[in-house]
Amino acid sequence: MKRWAIFTVFLYTVALLLLTVPVAAVAFGGWGKNASMSLNDILKIYAAWQYWLWLAVLVAGQFLLLLLPINIAERRLPARRPLKVPIIVTAFFLANLCFAGVVSVLCAIFKDDGWSVIDFVNPIIHTDKSSGVHFLCSVLLTVAIFWIVWAYIFRRFAQADDENSLLKRSLRWLLRGSILELIIAVPSHVIVRRRDDCCAPIGTFWGIATGISVMLLCFGPGVYFLFVKRMSQLKPASHNSSQPPKSE
């Protein structure tokens, strides 16, 4: 079971790697008023450590979401404590969807100043804003707030769920959240690309990338169960074929 889970995570990783270039090419192609990115510029995304960090977070989230399907496929009834893992993971990605959607709206309304609005949520840490540390702390603090709120909400809704119901609820919330976030991010990206904005398209593109990544994340458990179902269908046939025929 764990080997099929690893294979599912591998497929998810490959899908993200392959979709990076075409999604960036469509988002920053030769349309709109601001400068477009060439293929060489897009390929430089793979050289950024932030890209690999976000990829590692997504892959880890996919694996954590597969822990519950592994227990279900192996017919192990998990205790209530392991069920907290999908709640925490689901709340984390819902928080990122909310943050990406808010950033997309801010960039569409306030143009490049949309990034500055995020700094208002960080009155605690006083650092030099020009260094970028203050902005990074503001981003982390905003995501943390969304994370706590969504963890509380999702836990209240899923408190009485069994493992199957909790898994279905998690995937349903993530899929609906990613679709709603894309509905916000895509028009926002079109708006900022048709203006002379400099940094706003990065924020809206982040919203598109987050929405697509989380949407693909939702299909992981479904793909895993397809593998498990197929293997369970093949095992009896291979077992019977290995036995010699009985003599009459």
N, C-alpha and C positions, 0 to 999 in steps of 0.2 A: 504493500500500500504506500509506503513512504517513497519507494522508487517512482511510482506514478505521480506522487505529489511533487517530487523534484523535477520530473519531466514537465509537469504542468507549469511550474515556476520558470523552467527553462524556455518554454514556448512563450510565456508572457514577456520574459526579458528580450527574446529575439524580436517579438512583435514591436516592442517599444523602440529597440534599436533601429529597426527597419523603417518605422514610421516617422522617425525624427526628421530626416532630410525632406521627404515629401511634404510633411505638414509645415515645416519652416519655409519651404520653397513656395507653397501656396500663400502662406501668411505674409511673406515679405517678397513676393514676386514683383514683376514690373507693372504694378498698378498702384494707384494712389499718388499723392503729391510728394510724400517724403521718399527718400532714396531707398531703392530696393537692394537686396543682398544678392551677391553672386554665389555661385555654387561653392567656391573656395571659402567664402565667408560663412556659409552654412555649415560646411564641414568642420570649421573651427569650433563648432559647438562640442564636438567630441573631445576636444583638447581642454575644455573647461572642467575644473574639479567640481564646480557646482552641479554640473550635469550628472556626473557620476555619483555625487552624493544623493541627489534626488532619485536617481535610478536605484541606488541601494535601498533607500527608504521604501520605494514602491515594491521592490522585490521582497524585502523583509515583510512588508504588509501583506503581500500575496501569500507568503509562506505561513504567516500567523493566521490568516483567514482559513487556510487549508488544514490547520490542526484539528478543528472541529469536524470537518468532513472525514478526516482520517479516523477519528474515534468512532464516528457513525458507521463508516464502512467496515471497520473491524469489530463492530457490534459491542463496543465498550461504552457503557453508560457513564458519561463524564459527570463529575461532581459539580456543584454550583460554582466552586472556585475557578476551575478552568473555563467556565462559561464567561468569565469576566474578560477574557482575552479578546473575543470578537467584539464585545461592547467597547473596549478601549480602542481597538483598531478602527472600528467603524466610526466612532466619535472623532478620532484623529483625522480621518480622511474627509468626513463631513465638515470638520473645522477648516481644512484646507480648501474645500470647495466654497465655503462661505467667504473665506478670506480672498480667494481668487475672484469670486463674483463681485465683492465689494471693491476690490482694486480696479476691476474692469469698469464698473460704473463711475468710480471717481475719476479715472483717466478720461472717460468719455465726456464727463461734465466739466471738470476743472483742467483738462488738458494735461500738460506736464506737471502742473501744480497738484495733481491728484496724488502724487507720491508724498507730497509734503503734508497732506491731511492726515496720513497715518501717524506722523510724529506726535499728533495731539493726544494719542492714547498712551503716551509714555511720559508722564510728568514726574516719574520717580527717579529714573536714571538720568543724571545730568552729565552729559559728555559733549564733546565738540561735534556738532551736527555735520560739519564739513568732512569729518573723518569717516563717516559711514557707520560708525559703531552705534550711534544713537538710533539710526534708521533700522539697523539689524535688530537691535533690542526691541524697537517698536513692533517690528514684524513678528518676532518671537512672542512678545507679550500679547499681541492681538490673536495670534493663532492659539496660544495657551488659553485665552479667555473663551474663544469659540469652542476649544476642546473640552473645557470643563462644563460649559453649558450643554453641549451636545451629549456628553457622557451622562450627565444627570437626566436629561430628557430621554435618551435612549434606554437607560437603565430602568426608568420608571415604566416605560412601555413594555420592556422585555423582561420584567421582573418575574412574571409567572410563566414565561415561555419554556418549553422543553428545548432540547438541542436542535431538532429539526425546525421548529418554529422560529427559534432565534436566528438560525442561519438564513432562512428565507427572509426574515424581516431585515437582517443586516444587508443582504444583497439588494433587496427591494429599495431600501432607503438610499443606498449608495448609487444605484442605477438611476433612480428618480432625481437624486441630487445632482448627479453629473449631467443629466439631460437638461435640467433647469439651469445649471451653471453655464452650459454651452449656449443655451438660448440667450443668455445675458452677454457672454463673452464675445460671441461671433459678431453680432451687430455692433458692439462697442469697438471691436477691432476694425470693422469697416469704417466706422465714423472717424477714428483717430488716424487711420491710414489716408483718408481723403483730406486731412488737414496737414499743416506744416509742423505737427508735433514731433518732438525729438525722442523723448523717453516714454511717452504714453503708449506707443505700440508694443513696447516690451511688456508692460503690465497686462494689456489685453491678450497678448500672445501667451503669457503665463497662464491666463485663465483658460484659454483654449487647450493648452498642453495638459493642464491639470484635469480638465473635464474629460478629455480623451483617455488619459492614463487611468483615472478612476473607473471610467466606463469599462475599459478592457479588464480592469481588476475584478469586476463583478462576474465575468465569465469564467474565471479560474476554477471555482468550485464546481460549476456545471461541466466543464471539460474534464475535471478529475472524476466525477461520477460517471461520465461516459466511458472513460478508461476502465474504471472498476466494474461497470456493468458488462462491458465487452469481455473482460477477463473472466468474470464469473460465468459467462456463457460458454467460453472456450475450455475452461477447466474440466467439466464433466466429460466433454467429448474426447479430450486428450487422455483423460484417465481411463475411459472405457476402451479406447483404441489400443492402449498399451497392454491390456489383458489378453491372454491367448484365448481363442474360442473354445467353448466347452464341447467335448466329444459326446455324441449321442450314444 
